[in-house]
Amino acid sequence: MTVVGAFCVSVNREVCINSRMPGKCATCAEVCPHGVYALDAYTGEMRIRNYNACVGCRICAEFCPEDAIRINPAESEYLSRYPWTLATVEEIHYKAQTGEYLLRGFGTQQPTPHFDTITVVPSQIASPEPRDKYREECDLEVVIGEGTCEKPLHLKLPFVWPAMSFGALSKEAKMALAIGAAQTGIATNTGEGGLVDEEMWLARGYLDKDFTKKEWEPGGYLIIQWSTGRWGVSTDYVNSGDAVEVKIGQGAKPGMGGHLLGTKVTEEIARVRGIPVGSDALSPCRYYDVQTLEDMKHMVDFLRDVTNYQFPILFKLGPSRPYDDVAACIELGADAISIDGLVGGTGCSPDIVTQGVGIPTIACLPPAVQALKDSGVHRKVKLIALGGIRNGLDAFKAMAMGADAVGFGSAAEIAMGCRVCYACQKGNCPYGITSQKPEMRARLDPIEVGQRLANFIHACAEEVKILTMLSGHNGISELSTEDLRAMDMTTAALTGLKLAGYDRPLSFWEEGYKPVAVKANDN
Amino acid sequence: MTVINAKAKDLKTISSKLKESLNEDPIEVKNASHLHGLVAGLKHGEVIIQGNAGDYFGVLNAGATIRVTGDVGNYTADNMTSGTIIVEGNAGYGAGQYCYDGTVIIYGDAGDFTATMNKGATIIVVGNVGDETGTYMLDGDLIVVGDAGENFANFLIRGNVYIGGKWNSLGHNTRVEELTHEDIEKLSGYFQTYDIKADPAEFTKIVAASEKPFYK
């Protein structure tokens, strides 16, 4: 059971194989993640058993051998029943029947203020004049950890794959991400579920573990995540990458630890994570070995020590109180800070947490940037924006708002073939991305999908280049909020961007972001 | 024996010296009580700390045998994957957290949150332990010869907890079980190896009531 969607399925019975020859085809019933279809055990006929469960992912339509299925948005009467929509009614029925809360995968379905209501300001005759995308250079390189560690990361493009764990994703998907990173010179991330050995050499562009056959130029980087569950963490693990990311929280479930349900814990994942097969891996919400900020400082110290002072230390934050959180990370000596917004995705999370906890990605950025500016380290300590970044346009907007790089998490999954069915936690992904079943994983060829990911990154990089140059800049480090305008009051109020037409920020934003010294525990 | 005097030196200097002389005889470190994260991530070797050590002592240990003659700070042996850590004095809170394997022996008392999220190591405290000891243990053995505080073995998932003394209160998802013959053999083996004077038969064994306590 999952959240119901407002979609309806229609099957053309004249071409449907099952309708003509009952029992001969059950593809739709097999691939549907939400059990919309069911086979009649006696007659072999396919029925639409759970009409309301369709979320509109169209996996069945893609797999149908006769192209007999059409998915349409449901009639408006369902959508106009707010607040007692069909989804709410079904959810309450489910809870009443089972006593369980809902779990979901992927990310929020809630309408959230996002980058769409921000527009880019191009250059015309007044300075700066636009640059020529086809004939001039544009600097997209980002360096993380310059001057603080021995081996800084030189990202060729201002993108990273955010942390997605082995366990949530299949081994093949992790390998594809590494290959995609190697081909584009960006960084992939192990996530908190330990290391897939292949990632180590694939991410650097090598085909073998001895690092002799270089297949992909320029070769990417591997970020090692240090998280609260500490699954599969050892000295070797920490030293097997190019950077260490300390996870504090994530956008889809800030304030909670990672969830991996036992159904996805296969033998290999159990080995990597150091837990028995089939047991739930529920990470704690905070570090048991950190009680104060001082402890966290010592933790960063020993992480630098264990890695011989070679690697940058990154922090990953959920969307909470960005100013205070980022200021704390700067104090801890972070080389880069990832901040994940409400729109961020996950493999499994309680429904209410994904839907309703945290602040939108666009609202995270101004306070975070202000914290960097107040410490005098903006564009030195890098800020990585995560959470619902879909294309070069979103990436450009995030970078103009003050981020140095962006991460494509959900978009990477979609580039791998995902159709967004919101059921990652079930482990039945028909594209082999979030499934651990051998037959599903066999559908994902890491090299082919790695190429798709690289293509996606290249396309997004070109988009960022176009926008950077048409707004009159030679590189992404020159971008500023002057390159953006808010197109409605909500966005202007959330972000402090100038309102289009009015060309000034709203009055309460005139002096920029002002930190508010209110802590959650204050009464 | 190589002797390193840590007086007024920083962590970077000490750890590079340690890694240089690791293949030689046992290393002795003196005056290191001001350092946190001391002897982190060593894969082999033998280190003796004379006196006290700070927080995160022996963190990420991956095979070294480390002995400290004094007391240690918080989070001793954090995330150890192999090796042995012997503390002759007392430990602060959070000793033996997140350990995958290896042995931690504390001859004195240990604070709160000892052996939290232990994933397979053997953690022995000869003295008493504080509150929340053994919280969310996923595997391994925790042996407390003395007494325990509140919420002992809270949310135990797997693994065995043995206690020689009394506890103030038991945590969620726990069940007291009879000692088997194997348990007694295991305990007396440890007691003999590490020279602990206690009678294994007088211990109480605590195991998890259910493997999946979170989803109801």
Interface residues (C-beta under 8 A of the other chain):
Chain A: G99 E100 G229 R230 V233 S234 T235 D236 V238 N239 G262 G274 I275 P276 S279 D280 L282 P284 Y288 D289 Q291 D295 H298 M299 D301 F302 D305 V306 Y309
Chain B: L11 K12 S15 H36 G37 A40 G41 L42 K43 D55 Y56 V59 L60 N61 A62 N74 Y75 D78 N79 T81 Y93 G94 Q97 Y98 Y100 F113 T116 M117 K119 G120 T135 Y136 L138 D139 I157 R158 E211 K212 F214 Y215 K216
